[in-house]
């Protein structure tokens, strides 16, 4: 499965899910939460900045404190 949760208090659930920052949550196949307090929920969702949240398949939250909801949605600022 290669799922990994390497941050303090991080949680990863799903095929190749990765939770790399402290207090992160990654749920869904290939999901990635890689910054402090980031949350990624959905297949291939990613939250890569502090306190960012991505929910939905292929959703991308790449701005600090950004929130994105929906398939393929993106928040960069």
PDB file of N, CA, C and O in Angstrom, chain B, residues numbered from 101:
ATOM      1  N   UNK B 101       0.808  -1.201   0.000  1.00  0.00           N
ATOM      2  CA  UNK B 101       0.000   0.000   0.000  1.00  0.00           C
ATOM      3  C   UNK B 101       0.848   1.261   0.000  1.00  0.00           C
ATOM      4  O   UNK B 101       0.442   2.265  -0.585  1.00  0.00           O
ATOM      5  N   UNK B 102       1.996   1.242   0.627  1.00  0.00           N
ATOM      6  CA  UNK B 102       2.902   2.388   0.675  1.00  0.00           C
ATOM      7  C   UNK B 102       2.261   3.665   1.208  1.00  0.00           C
ATOM      8  O   UNK B 102       2.622   4.765   0.790  1.00  0.00           O
ATOM      9  N   UNK B 103       1.331   3.525   2.109  1.00  0.00           N
ATOM     10  CA  UNK B 103       0.732   4.662   2.797  1.00  0.00           C
ATOM     11  C   UNK B 103       1.698   5.119   3.877  1.00  0.00           C
ATOM     12  O   UNK B 103       2.313   4.287   4.545  1.00  0.00           O
ATOM     13  N   UNK B 104       1.846   6.454   4.063  1.00  0.00           N
ATOM     14  CA  UNK B 104       2.770   6.916   5.097  1.00  0.00           C
ATOM     15  C   UNK B 104       2.234   8.138   5.824  1.00  0.00           C
ATOM     16  O   UNK B 104       1.632   9.027   5.221  1.00  0.00           O
ATOM     17  N   UNK B 105       2.462   8.163   7.117  1.00  0.00           N
ATOM     18  CA  UNK B 105       2.124   9.299   7.971  1.00  0.00           C
ATOM     19  C   UNK B 105       3.383   9.614   8.768  1.00  0.00           C
ATOM     20  O   UNK B 105       3.681   8.938   9.752  1.00  0.00           O
ATOM     21  N   UNK B 106       4.118  10.630   8.351  1.00  0.00           N
ATOM     22  CA  UNK B 106       5.424  10.903   8.949  1.00  0.00           C
ATOM     23  C   UNK B 106       5.453  12.119   9.863  1.00  0.00           C
ATOM     24  O   UNK B 106       6.447  12.321  10.561  1.00  0.00           O
ATOM     25  N   UNK B 107       4.417  12.929   9.886  1.00  0.00           N
ATOM     26  CA  UNK B 107       4.389  14.086  10.773  1.00  0.00           C
ATOM     27  C   UNK B 107       3.831  13.728  12.136  1.00  0.00           C
ATOM     28  O   UNK B 107       3.160  12.707  12.294  1.00  0.00           O
ATOM     29  N   UNK B 108       4.111  14.575  13.126  1.00  0.00           N
ATOM     30  CA  UNK B 108       3.524  14.371  14.451  1.00  0.00           C
ATOM     31  C   UNK B 108       2.005  14.485  14.354  1.00  0.00           C
ATOM     32  O   UNK B 108       1.487  15.424  13.750  1.00  0.00           O
ATOM     33  N   UNK B 109       1.295  13.530  14.948  1.00  0.00           N
ATOM     34  CA  UNK B 109      -0.167  13.498  14.966  1.00  0.00           C
ATOM     35  C   UNK B 109      -0.771  13.485  13.557  1.00  0.00           C
ATOM     36  O   UNK B 109      -1.878  13.985  13.361  1.00  0.00           O
ATOM     37  N   UNK B 110      -0.072  12.933  12.592  1.00  0.00           N
ATOM     38  CA  UNK B 110      -0.586  12.855  11.226  1.00  0.00           C
ATOM     39  C   UNK B 110      -1.308  11.533  10.989  1.00  0.00           C
ATOM     40  O   UNK B 110      -1.031  10.529  11.646  1.00  0.00           O
ATOM     41  N   UNK B 111      -2.252  11.555  10.026  1.00  0.00           N
ATOM     42  CA  UNK B 111      -3.038  10.367   9.699  1.00  0.00           C
ATOM     43  C   UNK B 111      -3.121  10.224   8.186  1.00  0.00           C
ATOM     44  O   UNK B 111      -3.459  11.176   7.483  1.00  0.00           O
ATOM     45  N   UNK B 112      -2.815   9.039   7.692  1.00  0.00           N
ATOM     46  CA  UNK B 112      -2.944   8.745   6.263  1.00  0.00           C
ATOM     47  C   UNK B 112      -3.753   7.470   6.102  1.00  0.00           C
ATOM     48  O   UNK B 112      -3.486   6.467   6.764  1.00  0.00           O
ATOM     49  N   UNK B 113      -4.734   7.513   5.226  1.00  0.00           N
ATOM     50  CA  UNK B 113      -5.590   6.356   4.994  1.00  0.00           C
ATOM     51  C   UNK B 113      -5.894   6.271   3.504  1.00  0.00           C
ATOM     52  O   UNK B 113      -6.505   7.177   2.937  1.00  0.00           O
ATOM     53  N   UNK B 114      -5.473   5.194   2.878  1.00  0.00           N
ATOM     54  CA  UNK B 114      -5.724   4.997   1.454  1.00  0.00           C
ATOM     55  C   UNK B 114      -4.457   4.582   0.737  1.00  0.00           C
ATOM     56  O   UNK B 114      -3.350   4.791   1.233  1.00  0.00           O
ATOM     57  N   UNK B 115      -4.626   3.999  -0.418  1.00  0.00           N
ATOM     58  CA  UNK B 115      -3.532   3.505  -1.245  1.00  0.00           C
ATOM     59  C   UNK B 115      -2.603   4.659  -1.625  1.00  0.00           C
ATOM     60  O   UNK B 115      -3.026   5.600  -2.297  1.00  0.00           O
ATOM     61  N   UNK B 116      -1.367   4.591  -1.205  1.00  0.00           N
ATOM     62  CA  UNK B 116      -0.346   5.615  -1.449  1.00  0.00           C
ATOM     63  C   UNK B 116      -0.695   6.987  -0.861  1.00  0.00           C
ATOM     64  O   UNK B 116      -0.181   7.996  -1.345  1.00  0.00           O
ATOM     65  N   UNK B 117      -1.530   7.057   0.141  1.00  0.00           N
ATOM     66  CA  UNK B 117      -1.817   8.328   0.813  1.00  0.00           C
ATOM     67  C   UNK B 117      -0.596   8.757   1.617  1.00  0.00           C
ATOM     68  O   UNK B 117       0.096   7.913   2.186  1.00  0.00           O
ATOM     69  N   UNK B 118      -0.323  10.069   1.670  1.00  0.00           N
ATOM     70  CA  UNK B 118       0.829  10.587   2.398  1.00  0.00           C
ATOM     71  C   UNK B 118       0.434  11.782   3.258  1.00  0.00           C
ATOM     72  O   UNK B 118      -0.144  12.749   2.761  1.00  0.00           O
ATOM     73  N   UNK B 119       0.747  11.712   4.540  1.00  0.00           N
ATOM     74  CA  UNK B 119       0.555  12.817   5.473  1.00  0.00           C
ATOM     75  C   UNK B 119       1.940  13.159   6.011  1.00  0.00           C
ATOM     76  O   UNK B 119       2.475  12.438   6.852  1.00  0.00           O
ATOM     77  N   UNK B 120       2.518  14.248   5.533  1.00  0.00           N
ATOM     78  CA  UNK B 120       3.920  14.553   5.805  1.00  0.00           C
ATOM     79  C   UNK B 120       4.146  15.639   6.847  1.00  0.00           C
ATOM     80  O   UNK B 120       5.222  15.675   7.445  1.00  0.00           O
ATOM     81  N   UNK B 121       3.210  16.505   7.088  1.00  0.00           N
ATOM     82  CA  UNK B 121       3.412  17.577   8.053  1.00  0.00           C
ATOM     83  C   UNK B 121       2.762  17.258   9.383  1.00  0.00           C
ATOM     84  O   UNK B 121       1.992  16.304   9.491  1.00  0.00           O
ATOM     85  N   UNK B 122       3.068  18.050  10.391  1.00  0.00           N
ATOM     86  CA  UNK B 122       2.452  17.864  11.705  1.00  0.00           C
ATOM     87  C   UNK B 122       0.952  18.166  11.631  1.00  0.00           C
ATOM     88  O   UNK B 122       0.526  19.093  10.942  1.00  0.00           O
ATOM     89  N   UNK B 123       0.164  17.371  12.352  1.00  0.00           N
ATOM     90  CA  UNK B 123      -1.296  17.545  12.426  1.00  0.00           C
ATOM     91  C   UNK B 123      -1.974  17.466  11.062  1.00  0.00           C
ATOM     92  O   UNK B 123      -2.947  18.180  10.821  1.00  0.00           O
ATOM     93  N   UNK B 124      -1.484  16.620  10.173  1.00  0.00           N
ATOM     94  CA  UNK B 124      -2.054  16.508   8.836  1.00  0.00           C
ATOM     95  C   UNK B 124      -2.954  15.293   8.707  1.00  0.00           C
ATOM     96  O   UNK B 124      -2.830  14.320   9.450  1.00  0.00           O
ATOM     97  N   UNK B 125      -3.874  15.373   7.734  1.00  0.00           N
ATOM     98  CA  UNK B 125      -4.767  14.254   7.436  1.00  0.00           C
ATOM     99  C   UNK B 125      -4.832  14.085   5.920  1.00  0.00           C
ATOM    100  O   UNK B 125      -5.130  15.035   5.196  1.00  0.00           O
ATOM    101  N   UNK B 126      -4.557  12.888   5.449  1.00  0.00           N
ATOM    102  CA  UNK B 126      -4.690  12.544   4.032  1.00  0.00           C
ATOM    103  C   UNK B 126      -5.546  11.289   3.938  1.00  0.00           C
ATOM    104  O   UNK B 126      -5.155  10.226   4.421  1.00  0.00           O
ATOM    105  N   UNK B 127      -6.713  11.414   3.316  1.00  0.00           N
ATOM    106  CA  UNK B 127      -7.622  10.277   3.181  1.00  0.00           C
ATOM    107  C   UNK B 127      -8.019  10.144   1.717  1.00  0.00           C
ATOM    108  O   UNK B 127      -8.600  11.059   1.133  1.00  0.00           O
ATOM    109  N   UNK B 128      -7.703   9.009   1.140  1.00  0.00           N
ATOM    110  CA  UNK B 128      -8.025   8.724  -0.253  1.00  0.00           C
ATOM    111  C   UNK B 128      -6.783   8.274  -0.995  1.00  0.00           C
ATOM    112  O   UNK B 128      -5.670   8.672  -0.653  1.00  0.00           O
ATOM    113  N   UNK B 129      -6.969   7.451  -2.000  1.00  0.00           N
ATOM    114  CA  UNK B 129      -5.835   6.959  -2.778  1.00  0.00           C
ATOM    115  C   UNK B 129      -5.056   8.120  -3.387  1.00  0.00           C
ATOM    116  O   UNK B 129      -5.640   9.022  -3.987  1.00  0.00           O
ATOM    117  N   UNK B 130      -3.755   8.093  -3.230  1.00  0.00           N
ATOM    118  CA  UNK B 130      -2.822   9.083  -3.770  1.00  0.00           C
ATOM    119  C   UNK B 130      -3.023  10.491  -3.199  1.00  0.00           C
ATOM    120  O   UNK B 130      -2.535  11.460  -3.781  1.00  0.00           O
ATOM    121  N   UNK B 131      -3.724  10.619  -2.084  1.00  0.00           N
ATOM    122  CA  UNK B 131      -3.904  11.937  -1.467  1.00  0.00           C
ATOM    123  C   UNK B 131      -2.616  12.372  -0.772  1.00  0.00           C
ATOM    124  O   UNK B 131      -1.822  11.537  -0.340  1.00  0.00           O
ATOM    125  N   UNK B 132      -2.417  13.693  -0.669  1.00  0.00           N
ATOM    126  CA  UNK B 132      -1.197  14.248  -0.088  1.00  0.00           C
ATOM    127  C   UNK B 132      -1.522  15.457   0.775  1.00  0.00           C
ATOM    128  O   UNK B 132      -2.133  16.416   0.304  1.00  0.00           O
ATOM    129  N   UNK B 133      -1.116  15.411   2.027  1.00  0.00           N
ATOM    130  CA  UNK B 133      -1.184  16.558   2.937  1.00  0.00           C
ATOM    131  C   UNK B 133       0.244  16.777   3.422  1.00  0.00           C
ATOM    132  O   UNK B 133       0.774  15.969   4.185  1.00  0.00           O
ATOM    133  N   UNK B 134       0.870  17.869   2.979  1.00  0.00           N
ATOM    134  CA  UNK B 134       2.309  17.991   3.207  1.00  0.00           C
ATOM    135  C   UNK B 134       2.746  19.248   3.942  1.00  0.00           C
ATOM    136  O   UNK B 134       3.921  19.610   3.876  1.00  0.00           O
ATOM    137  N   UNK B 135       1.852  19.917   4.632  1.00  0.00           N
ATOM    138  CA  UNK B 135       2.221  21.099   5.409  1.00  0.00           C
ATOM    139  C   UNK B 135       1.493  21.051   6.750  1.00  0.00           C
ATOM    140  O   UNK B 135       0.530  20.300   6.908  1.00  0.00           O
ATOM    141  N   UNK B 136       1.943  21.836   7.700  1.00  0.00           N
ATOM    142  CA  UNK B 136       1.344  21.833   9.034  1.00  0.00           C
ATOM    143  C   UNK B 136      -0.153  22.127   8.948  1.00  0.00           C
ATOM    144  O   UNK B 136      -0.573  23.076   8.285  1.00  0.00           O
ATOM    145  N   UNK B 137      -0.950  21.300   9.626  1.00  0.00           N
ATOM    146  CA  UNK B 137      -2.411  21.435   9.699  1.00  0.00           C
ATOM    147  C   UNK B 137      -3.115  21.317   8.349  1.00  0.00           C
ATOM    148  O   UNK B 137      -4.220  21.838   8.198  1.00  0.00           O
ATOM    149  N   UNK B 138      -2.521  20.659   7.376  1.00  0.00           N
ATOM    150  CA  UNK B 138      -3.138  20.477   6.061  1.00  0.00           C
ATOM    151  C   UNK B 138      -4.049  19.256   6.062  1.00  0.00           C
ATOM    152  O   UNK B 138      -3.813  18.284   6.778  1.00  0.00           O
ATOM    153  N   UNK B 139      -5.111  19.330   5.231  1.00  0.00           N
ATOM    154  CA  UNK B 139      -6.060  18.228   5.113  1.00  0.00           C
ATOM    155  C   UNK B 139      -6.368  17.979   3.641  1.00  0.00           C
ATOM    156  O   UNK B 139      -6.737  18.900   2.913  1.00  0.00           O
ATOM    157  N   UNK B 140      -6.215  16.739   3.210  1.00  0.00           N
ATOM    158  CA  UNK B 140      -6.553  16.342   1.840  1.00  0.00           C
ATOM    159  C   UNK B 140      -7.501  15.156   1.898  1.00  0.00           C
ATOM    160  O   UNK B 140      -7.165  14.109   2.450  1.00  0.00           O
ATOM    161  N   UNK B 141      -8.691  15.324   1.323  1.00  0.00           N
ATOM    162  CA  UNK B 141      -9.706  14.272   1.333  1.00  0.00           C
ATOM    163  C   UNK B 141     -10.171  14.013  -0.091  1.00  0.00           C
ATOM    164  O   UNK B 141     -10.763  14.891  -0.719  1.00  0.00           O
ATOM    165  N   UNK B 142      -9.913  12.829  -0.601  1.00  0.00           N
ATOM    166  CA  UNK B 142     -10.368  12.461  -1.932  1.00  0.00           C
ATOM    167  C   UNK B 142      -9.250  11.870  -2.761  1.00  0.00           C
ATOM    168  O   UNK B 142      -8.071  12.082  -2.478  1.00  0.00           O
ATOM    169  N   UNK B 143      -9.626  11.135  -3.777  1.00  0.00           N
ATOM    170  CA  UNK B 143      -8.653  10.502  -4.667  1.00  0.00           C
ATOM    171  C   UNK B 143      -7.770  11.566  -5.321  1.00  0.00           C
ATOM    172  O   UNK B 143      -8.263  12.463  -6.004  1.00  0.00           O
ATOM    173  N   UNK B 144      -6.476  11.454  -5.104  1.00  0.00           N
ATOM    174  CA  UNK B 144      -5.477  12.351  -5.692  1.00  0.00           C
ATOM    175  C   UNK B 144      -5.628  13.814  -5.247  1.00  0.00           C
ATOM    176  O   UNK B 144      -5.168  14.716  -5.946  1.00  0.00           O
ATOM    177  N   UNK B 145      -6.253  14.055  -4.118  1.00  0.00           N
ATOM    178  CA  UNK B 145      -6.361  15.416  -3.578  1.00  0.00           C
ATOM    179  C   UNK B 145      -5.034  15.811  -2.942  1.00  0.00           C
ATOM    180  O   UNK B 145      -4.320  14.956  -2.419  1.00  0.00           O
ATOM    181  N   UNK B 146      -4.696  17.109  -2.982  1.00  0.00           N
ATOM    182  CA  UNK B 146      -3.469  17.545  -2.319  1.00  0.00           C
ATOM    183  C   UNK B 146      -3.640  18.902  -1.649  1.00  0.00           C
ATOM    184  O   UNK B 146      -4.241  19.821  -2.204  1.00  0.00           O
ATOM    185  N   UNK B 147      -3.098  18.999  -0.449  1.00  0.00           N
ATOM    186  CA  UNK B 147      -3.060  20.234   0.332  1.00  0.00           C
ATOM    187  C   UNK B 147      -1.601  20.424   0.722  1.00  0.00           C
ATOM    188  O   UNK B 147      -1.069  19.666   1.534  1.00  0.00           O
ATOM    189  N   UNK B 148      -0.956  21.429   0.150  1.00  0.00           N
ATOM    190  CA  UNK B 148       0.499  21.529   0.278  1.00  0.00           C
ATOM    191  C   UNK B 148       1.010  22.771   1.002  1.00  0.00           C
ATOM    192  O   UNK B 148       2.221  22.979   1.071  1.00  0.00           O
ATOM    193  N   UNK B 149       0.141  23.580   1.530  1.00  0.00           N
ATOM    194  CA  UNK B 149       0.562  24.757   2.298  1.00  0.00           C
ATOM    195  C   UNK B 149      -0.083  24.734   3.683  1.00  0.00           C
ATOM    196  O   UNK B 149      -1.059  24.019   3.912  1.00  0.00           O
ATOM    197  N   UNK B 150       0.473  25.523   4.600  1.00  0.00           N
ATOM    198  CA  UNK B 150       0.003  25.563   5.979  1.00  0.00           C
ATOM    199  C   UNK B 150      -1.497  25.835   6.055  1.00  0.00           C
ATOM    200  O   UNK B 150      -2.007  26.758   5.420  1.00  0.00           O
ATOM    201  N   UNK B 151      -2.191  25.016   6.840  1.00  0.00           N
ATOM    202  CA  UNK B 151      -3.626  25.143   7.101  1.00  0.00           C
ATOM    203  C   UNK B 151      -4.480  25.130   5.834  1.00  0.00           C
ATOM    204  O   UNK B 151      -5.547  25.743   5.810  1.00  0.00           O
ATOM    205  N   UNK B 152      -4.034  24.449   4.792  1.00  0.00           N
ATOM    206  CA  UNK B 152      -4.829  24.331   3.571  1.00  0.00           C
ATOM    207  C   UNK B 152      -5.700  23.081   3.620  1.00  0.00           C
ATOM    208  O   UNK B 152      -5.373  22.104   4.294  1.00  0.00           O
ATOM    209  N   UNK B 153      -6.826  23.130   2.885  1.00  0.00           N
ATOM    210  CA  UNK B 153      -7.772  22.018   2.857  1.00  0.00           C
ATOM    211  C   UNK B 153      -8.229  21.774   1.426  1.00  0.00           C
ATOM    212  O   UNK B 153      -8.679  22.694   0.743  1.00  0.00           O
ATOM    213  N   UNK B 154      -8.112  20.532   0.980  1.00  0.00           N
ATOM    214  CA  UNK B 154      -8.579  20.140  -0.351  1.00  0.00           C
ATOM    215  C   UNK B 154      -9.542  18.974  -0.202  1.00  0.00           C
ATOM    216  O   UNK B 154      -9.205  17.950   0.392  1.00  0.00           O
ATOM    217  N   UNK B 155     -10.753  19.138  -0.748  1.00  0.00           N
ATOM    218  CA  UNK B 155     -11.764  18.086  -0.665  1.00  0.00           C
ATOM    219  C   UNK B 155     -12.306  17.826  -2.063  1.00  0.00           C
ATOM    220  O   UNK B 155     -12.863  18.725  -2.693  1.00  0.00           O
ATOM    221  N   UNK B 156     -12.145  16.610  -2.545  1.00  0.00           N
ATOM    222  CA  UNK B 156     -12.661  16.213  -3.848  1.00  0.00           C
ATOM    223  C   UNK B 156     -11.580  15.569  -4.694  1.00  0.00           C
ATOM    224  O   UNK B 156     -10.389  15.791  -4.475  1.00  0.00           O
ATOM    225  N   UNK B 157     -12.001  14.777  -5.652  1.00  0.00           N
ATOM    226  CA  UNK B 157     -11.045  14.119  -6.536  1.00  0.00           C
ATOM    227  C   UNK B 157     -10.242  15.158  -7.310  1.00  0.00           C
ATOM    228  O   UNK B 157     -10.807  16.072  -7.911  1.00  0.00           O
ATOM    229  N   UNK B 158      -8.928  15.010  -7.291  1.00  0.00           N
ATOM    230  CA  UNK B 158      -7.984  15.894  -7.989  1.00  0.00           C
ATOM    231  C   UNK B 158      -8.039  17.348  -7.507  1.00  0.00           C
ATOM    232  O   UNK B 158      -7.578  18.239  -8.220  1.00  0.00           O
ATOM    233  N   UNK B 159      -8.583  17.608  -6.330  1.00  0.00           N
ATOM    234  CA  UNK B 159      -8.610  18.964  -5.772  1.00  0.00           C
ATOM    235  C   UNK B 159      -7.206  19.362  -5.334  1.00  0.00           C
ATOM    236  O   UNK B 159      -6.457  18.521  -4.837  1.00  0.00           O
ATOM    237  N   UNK B 160      -6.832  20.645  -5.512  1.00  0.00           N
ATOM    238  CA  UNK B 160      -5.507  21.136  -5.166  1.00  0.00           C
ATOM    239  C   UNK B 160      -5.612  22.424  -4.357  1.00  0.00           C
ATOM    240  O   UNK B 160      -6.160  23.418  -4.834  1.00  0.00           O
ATOM    241  N   UNK B 161      -5.091  22.407  -3.145  1.00  0.00           N
ATOM    242  CA  UNK B 161      -5.015  23.611  -2.310  1.00  0.00           C
ATOM    243  C   UNK B 161      -3.535  23.922  -2.133  1.00  0.00           C
ATOM    244  O   UNK B 161      -2.846  23.260  -1.356  1.00  0.00           O
ATOM    245  N   UNK B 162      -3.046  24.929  -2.853  1.00  0.00           N
ATOM    246  CA  UNK B 162      -1.617  25.241  -2.839  1.00  0.00           C
ATOM    247  C   UNK B 162      -1.305  26.618  -2.273  1.00  0.00           C
ATOM    248  O   UNK B 162      -0.160  27.066  -2.345  1.00  0.00           O
ATOM    249  N   UNK B 163      -2.289  27.291  -1.716  1.00  0.00           N
ATOM    250  CA  UNK B 163      -2.068  28.566  -1.052  1.00  0.00           C
ATOM    251  C   UNK B 163      -2.236  28.412   0.449  1.00  0.00           C
ATOM    252  O   UNK B 163      -3.032  27.590   0.904  1.00  0.00           O
ATOM    253  N   UNK B 164      -1.492  29.197   1.225  1.00  0.00           N
ATOM    254  CA  UNK B 164      -1.627  29.118   2.680  1.00  0.00           C
ATOM    255  C   UNK B 164      -3.046  29.477   3.097  1.00  0.00           C
ATOM    256  O   UNK B 164      -3.641  30.430   2.593  1.00  0.00           O
ATOM    257  N   UNK B 165      -3.581  28.679   4.043  1.00  0.00           N
ATOM    258  CA  UNK B 165      -4.937  28.843   4.578  1.00  0.00           C
ATOM    259  C   UNK B 165      -6.010  28.818   3.486  1.00  0.00           C
ATOM    260  O   UNK B 165      -7.075  29.412   3.653  1.00  0.00           O
ATOM    261  N   UNK B 166      -5.740  28.145   2.387  1.00  0.00           N
ATOM    262  CA  UNK B 166      -6.722  28.045   1.306  1.00  0.00           C
ATOM    263  C   UNK B 166      -7.619  26.832   1.500  1.00  0.00           C
ATOM    264  O   UNK B 166      -7.225  25.841   2.115  1.00  0.00           O
ATOM    265  N   UNK B 167      -8.832  26.927   0.965  1.00  0.00           N
ATOM    266  CA  UNK B 167      -9.794  25.831   1.019  1.00  0.00           C
ATOM    267  C   UNK B 167     -10.385  25.646  -0.367  1.00  0.00           C
ATOM    268  O   UNK B 167     -10.791  26.611  -1.015  1.00  0.00           O
ATOM    269  N   UNK B 168     -10.430  24.409  -0.811  1.00  0.00           N
ATOM    270  CA  UNK B 168     -10.996  24.112  -2.121  1.00  0.00           C
ATOM    271  C   UNK B 168     -11.914  22.900  -1.996  1.00  0.00           C
ATOM    272  O   UNK B 168     -11.577  21.914  -1.340  1.00  0.00           O
ATOM    273  N   UNK B 169     -13.080  22.991  -2.639  1.00  0.00           N
ATOM    274  CA  UNK B 169     -14.076  21.916  -2.587  1.00  0.00           C
ATOM    275  C   UNK B 169     -14.530  21.584  -4.003  1.00  0.00           C
ATOM    276  O   UNK B 169     -14.916  22.479  -4.755  1.00  0.00           O
ATOM    277  N   UNK B 170     -14.489  20.326  -4.367  1.00  0.00           N
ATOM    278  CA  UNK B 170     -15.018  19.894  -5.651  1.00  0.00           C
ATOM    279  C   UNK B 170     -13.980  19.227  -6.525  1.00  0.00           C
ATOM    280  O   UNK B 170     -12.782  19.481  -6.399  1.00  0.00           O
ATOM    281  N   UNK B 171     -14.449  18.381  -7.404  1.00  0.00           N
ATOM    282  CA  UNK B 171     -13.567  17.646  -8.293  1.00  0.00           C
ATOM    283  C   UNK B 171     -12.786  18.598  -9.195  1.00  0.00           C
ATOM    284  O   UNK B 171     -13.366  19.426  -9.897  1.00  0.00           O
ATOM    285  N   UNK B 172     -11.469  18.465  -9.162  1.00  0.00           N
ATOM    286  CA  UNK B 172     -10.595  19.260 -10.015  1.00  0.00           C
ATOM    287  C   UNK B 172     -10.458  20.718  -9.614  1.00  0.00           C
ATOM    288  O   UNK B 172      -9.815  21.485 -10.332  1.00  0.00           O
ATOM    289  N   UNK B 173     -11.034  21.124  -8.501  1.00  0.00           N
ATOM    290  CA  UNK B 173     -10.965  22.522  -8.062  1.00  0.00           C
ATOM    291  C   UNK B 173      -9.554  22.867  -7.596  1.00  0.00           C
ATOM    292  O   UNK B 173      -8.816  21.996  -7.137  1.00  0.00           O
ATOM    293  N   UNK B 174      -9.178  24.158  -7.717  1.00  0.00           N
ATOM    294  CA  UNK B 174      -7.850  24.603  -7.309  1.00  0.00           C
ATOM    295  C   UNK B 174      -7.931  25.926  -6.565  1.00  0.00           C
ATOM    296  O   UNK B 174      -8.722  26.802  -6.913  1.00  0.00           O
ATOM    297  N   UNK B 175      -7.096  26.059  -5.530  1.00  0.00           N
ATOM    298  CA  UNK B 175      -6.949  27.320  -4.802  1.00  0.00           C
ATOM    299  C   UNK B 175      -5.455  27.562  -4.657  1.00  0.00           C
ATOM    300  O   UNK B 175      -4.750  26.759  -4.044  1.00  0.00           O
ATOM    301  N   UNK B 176      -4.967  28.665  -5.218  1.00  0.00           N
ATOM    302  CA  UNK B 176      -3.527  28.899  -5.248  1.00  0.00           C
ATOM    303  C   UNK B 176      -3.076  30.116  -4.461  1.00  0.00           C
ATOM    304  O   UNK B 176      -1.871  30.305  -4.290  1.00  0.00           O
ATOM    305  N   UNK B 177      -3.976  30.945  -3.977  1.00  0.00           N
ATOM    306  CA  UNK B 177      -3.551  32.178  -3.345  1.00  0.00           C
ATOM    307  C   UNK B 177      -3.782  32.259  -1.889  1.00  0.00           C
ATOM    308  O   UNK B 177      -3.453  33.268  -1.266  1.00  0.00           O
TER     309      UNK B 177
END
